[in-house]
């Protein structure tokens, strides 16, 4: 089916392809480039984009399509032969269709022809890190855009409480539980740890314990194993992690309200001394530290980049990998768009994108996604980050495992068909085991949970994904 669609695209777009191959001269003066963005563009980003556009004799026209709409929009415009000049693509199958249909500019050839040093340098860096992951037989047709960073979430803990208990943070599970319980004992009415967005940190915790690295943290968390795929949450190793989580829930080492709290409530519990630890994602760590020290001038917190580890794991509860790619459409404005992208990949543009307010906006303001998407790897100015957090965060940035970017999207009709029901079932089942509504120690309860996941469509999903990527 994919080949048939590609042939259809080629025949449908032949006049446009011929026109692109000729690279006909456009009128003098700025040339409008359509940039299809996935998030709202902040004033800072517009300013940087306009500056780059002016340098390259272009005018940037922004169109914004939300994530859940962009895939359909790209598919529609691919079929109509009217692609944006510059956009992101993340699904594997549409990328294959577009590449095979001749819809994308060859970045390698364009960079050589136009002498674009920044794109050449980017391609060289990609080759050094990823080998041929992004390469097709005759060049590069996409470049990494956003780099996802998620390393087991980030554990902030009350260092003053730990010092009073005579303990230091250790990621080994038994030591970790004793660490949390000792801080609780010295501070009546507190819990061991709380979290916001509970599903992600709990998944990171269980996955780190089991030593399994999911491709995405959205349930079902799938991971490739010897050419086939496995659901982390239905594995026996993940079950062992759930037993520990169930123990911590019953003994309030884990906050009993963890599944019902919003971000503000969870942070305030930590700031107000109602929890010994807070699990949060790294973009918010610095703002949380600021709130903590404002409320607790004599207190002290520290950050641990490692999730507690179980018998199988290396304590790494997260991953990193490029999950979006820049794509330039092959049309009459290909050269202008390549020049724009080349300037955007310059050291000067990167420096402007990573100035101090770049980190501030990552805390929830404008640019949370787009700074990182536009520039690729974003390196915060660590001098602007609170010293209790900067060391751990910067080291974690260097030490995460890198995934094969070909696997970061599950591109299939079956996945879209079965994912919602499977995801809901797994989230509900994991929560029941942790809270004790179902008995994680009961083989019958566990087998019923696994069977229910298959009934919801999990095995069909795994079979389809395994066959697609094999």
N, C-alpha and C positions, 0 to 999 in steps of 0.2 A: 504493500500500500504506500509506503514511504517513497519508493522509487517512482511509482506512478504519479504521485503528487509532485515530485521533483521534476519529472518530465513535463507535466502540465505547466508548472511554473516557468520552465525554460521556454516552452512554445508561447506561453502567454506574454512573456516579457522580452521576447527576442528583439523587438525594435528598441526598447530601452537599453538592452545590453549592448547592442551595436552602437548606440549613441554614446554609452558610457565608455566603450572601448576606444572610441575616437577622441574622447576628452575634448570636446569642442570648446572653443574659447567663449567665455561669458562676457557680458558687457563690462566696461570699466566701472570702477567704484565698488563699494561694499556689496558682497553677495550674501543673501540671507541663507542661513543654515538653520534647519529645524532640528531642535534637540528635544527628544521625548524623554522627560524625567519621570521618575517613579514616586518622588516625594515633592511636597511643596518646596519651592526654592526660596531661601532666605535672602534678605537684602544684601548680606555679605557675599553670598554666592553669586548673586546677580552682578554685583560690582566686579568680582573677580572674573566672571565669565565675559562681561562686557570689555574688560581690560584686555583679555586674551583675544577677543574678537577684533578689537581695534588694531591690535598688532598684526593680525593675519588678514586684514582687509575683508572682514566678514561682519555680519550682524546676526546675533543669536536670537532666534525665536523659540521661546519655551512653550512646550505643550506638556501638561502634567496629566498622567493617567495613573490612578491609584493601582497598587500592586495587584489587586484582584480583578482589575479591568484591563491591565496592560497586555496580558497574554492574548486575550481575545482581540484586542485592538491590533496587535502586531500580526496575528494570524490573518485578520481581515485585510490589512494593508499589504501583507505579503501576497495574498491572492490577487489583490487589485493592482499590484505592481507599483505601489505608491508609498514606499517606505520612507520614514524619517531619515534625514541625513546622518544623524548620530543618535544612538540609543543603546540601552542595555538589553541583553538577552540572557536568560537564565535557564530556560528549559532545554534539555538535550535534544529532543526530537525536532522542535522548530529550528534549532540551530542547524541540525543536519539537513533539514529540508532547504533552508536558505542557502547553506553552503553548496549543496549539490545542485541547487537551482541557479547558481551563479549570481545570487542577489547581494553578496557582500564583497566589499573591496578587499583586495589582497594587500594587507598592511606591509608585508615584507617587500613586495615589488614596488608599492607606492613609496615607501620610505627610501628605497634605493634610487628610484627614479627622481624623486624630489629632493634628495639629500637631507632627510629628516632625522637628525642625530638622536633626538630624544626618544622617538619611537624605536629606533634601532637599539638604543641602550635598554629600553624596556623589554624588547624581545630577547636580548642577550641575557638579561636578568631572569626572565621567565625560563629560558633554556637552562640556566645554571641551577635554578631551584626545582623546576618541574620536568626537566628533560623535554620530551616531545608531547606532553599532555595537551598543549594548546595547538600543536603544529599539525597541519594537514600535509599532504604529499608535496605541495608546491608553495608552501608559505604559511604565514599566520593570517587568519581572517578575523581574529578577535584578540583582545588584550584584557588582562584581569582588570576588573573595576573594584568593587568593594571587597575588602578582606574581612571576613567574619572572625571575631575574636571571642572565644568563650572558653575559659579555662576552669571549669568546675565551679564557676561563680567565685565570689571573693568572700572570704571569711574575716569579718572584723570582730575582734574580741576585746573585752575589758582587761587590758594588761595590768591595771592597778589591782583588779580583783584576783587575777592569776598570781601576781607577785605576792599578795597577801596570803594566798593558799600555798605558796611555795612551789608552784608548778609552771612549766613552760609548755607551749603548744607543741604537740606531736601528732602527726597524721595517722599513726598506728591506732587501730580502732579501740582497743582496750584502754590505751592511754588517753585517747580523745574523750571517751566517756567519763573516765575519772577526772579529767581536766574540767569538763563541764559540770559534773556533779559537785566537785570541790568549790567551784565558784558559786554555785547555787546555794550550797550549805552555808557559805559565809554571807549570803545576802538573801535573807528570808523573803519569800514572795516572788522571787525571780524564777525564770525558766532558763534552761540551758541555751537554746538558740531559737531564733525566730527567723522568718524570711518573708519576702513579698514575691508575688508571682510564683507561688509555691511549687507548681508543677515542674518548672525548669530546674530549680536547685535540688529538689528531691530526685529528679531523674539523673542529674549530674552526680549526686551522691551515690545513688544505687548503681549507676554505670561505673563510677570510679571504683566502688567496692568490688564489682564483678570483673573489672579489668576489660570491659567491652566499650568500644568507642563508636557511638552512633554517628551516622552521617549528619543527621539533624536532630535537634532536641524536641521537635514536634512529634507527638505520638502518632502512630507507632514509631519508636526509635529503631530504625533498621541499620544493620551493619553488614558489610560483605564478609563472608567467611568461605575461603577456598572456592571462589567462583559462584557460590550461592549466597543468599542473603538470610539473615537471621533477625528475628525480633528480640531486642534486648530484654524487653519487659516480660517475655514468656520463657526466658532461659532459666535453668536451675541455678546458675551463678547469680542472676539477679534476685532470685528468690532468697538466697542467703543474705543478700543485702537488705531485703524487705524484713527479714526476721530481726535484724539489728534495728532498723527503723521502727518497727513495732515495739521493741523493748524501750527505745528512747521516747516514743510517744506515750506509752503507759506510765513512764516514770518522769515525765515532763522534762526530760533532757531536750526533747523537741517540744516546742510550743503547741499545746493542744488546739490552739486557734489558727494554726499555720495555714490551713486550707481555706480559711474564710476572710483573711485580712487583706486589706489593700496596702499599697506601698507606704502611704503616709502613716498608717497605724503601726505597721511593723517597725518603721524607722523610729517613731516616737517611743515605742516600747524600749528600744535599745538606748536611745538618748536619755530617757527618764530612769534608767536603771532597773527595768523590769525584765531584761534578758541579758545574759552574759555575752552572747554572740549574735551577730546579724549576718545573714547570707544575702548578699546583694550582687548585682552585676557591676563590673568595673567602671563603666561610665559615670556611675553615681557615687563612687567611693569617696571622691574628694569632697563633694558637697555634703555627704553624710558626716565626714570628719569635721567639717566646718561647723555644722549644726551641733555636733557632740561637744566640741571644745567651747562653744559659746555657752552651752548649758552646764558644762562641767569643767570649769577652768582648772580645777585641781585633779581632774581625772586623767586617764591615759588609755589610749587604745592602740592596738597593733593590727596588722593585716597578715593573713596567712593565705598564700596562693594555692596551697594544696588542700584538696578535700581529704577527709579521713579515708584511709585505704583499707581494703579487706585482704583476704589471703591471695587474691588473684591479681591485684591491681598494682600499678605504679603510682597511685594517688593522683592520677591526672583525670580530672572529671570533665574535660572539655576538648575542644578541637579548634583548629583554624583552617581556613581554606578559602580560596576565591570562589564565590558562588554567583557572581555576575560577571559579564564580560562586555567591554566596549565593542560595538559593532558599527562600522561605517558602511552605508549602503553604496552599492555600485551604481552610480548615476552621474548625471552631468556635473554635479558639484562635488564629486569625489575628492579631487585634489584640494579644493578649498577646505573641505572637512578634515582631510588628513593633516593639513597645515595647522588647523585649529587644535586638533587632538595632540599634535606634536608639541605645540606651545603649552598646552595644558599639562603635558608630562614633563615640563621643564623644572629644574631645581628652583627657579624663581617662583613659579606658581605653587610648588609644594611648600616652600617656605612661607608664603602668604596664607596658604590654607591651614598651616599648622601653627600659626602664631597663637598667643595665649588664649584668645577668645575661642579658638577652635576647640580647646579642651572644655571651656566653660559651656559652649553650646552642646557638647556631647552629654552634658548633664541633664538634658531634657528641653533645651531651648531650640531655636532654629538651627537647622543644620545637623541634627542628630544622626541622620542617615546620609545626607547628601555630601557632606565634607568627605566622608570615607568613600562613598561611591565614586565621586568624581576623581579623587586623587589616587585611589588604590590604597596602599598601606599608609595609614596615618600614624605619625610618631608624635605623641603629645610632647609638649614642653614640660619635662619632668620637674624643672625648677619651680613650676607653678603649682605642683601637686604637693600636698602636705607631706612632710618628711617621713611620717610614720607609715605612709602608704606607698611612696614613690619607689622605694627599693623593691618591694615585692611585686608591684605592678609591672615595673620595667623588666624585671627578670622573667616574670611569667610571659611577657610578650615575646621573649626570645626563646622560650623553652617548649612552647606548645608543639604538639605533633601536627604535621601538615597533611591534610587529606588530598586524595586524588580529586581534582576539581571536576572530573568527568562524572563523579558520582553524587554531586551535591543536589541534584534535582531528580525526582522520580517522575520521569516524563512518560506517562501512559494513561490511557483512558481508564484502565482498570484501577489504577491508583486513585484517580480522582473519584471514581465510582464508589470505591470501598473505604477510602480513608476516613471520612467523617464518622461512619458508624464504628469502625475499628478503634479510632482515636477515643471516642466517647466511652466505649466499652473498657478500654485499657485504663484510661484515667480513673474511671469509677472503680475498677477492680483493684488497682494499686492503692487508692485511697482507703478502700475497705480493709485491705490487708494491714495497712499501717495503723489504722484506727482500731482494729480488732473486730470490726463488724463481720469479717470473715477471718477464719483461723489460718494464718500463714504456716503454722506447724502441721496442719492437717493435709495429708496427701490427697484426700478426697476433695477438699476445697480447692487445692491448687490445680488438680487435674480438671475439675469442673471449670475453673477460670480459663485454663489453656484451651479446653474444648470450646468454650463460649467465644473466645477470640477467633478461633477458626470458623465457627458458625457465623460470626459477624463479617467474615471475609478476609481474615488475616492470611490464611494459607494461599488463597487465590492471589492475593496481592504479592506475597513473597515469590510465588511461582512466576508471576508475570514480570516482576522486577528482575529476578534472576535470569530469566530468558532474555530480557531486553539487553542487559549489560554483559551477557556471556560472550 
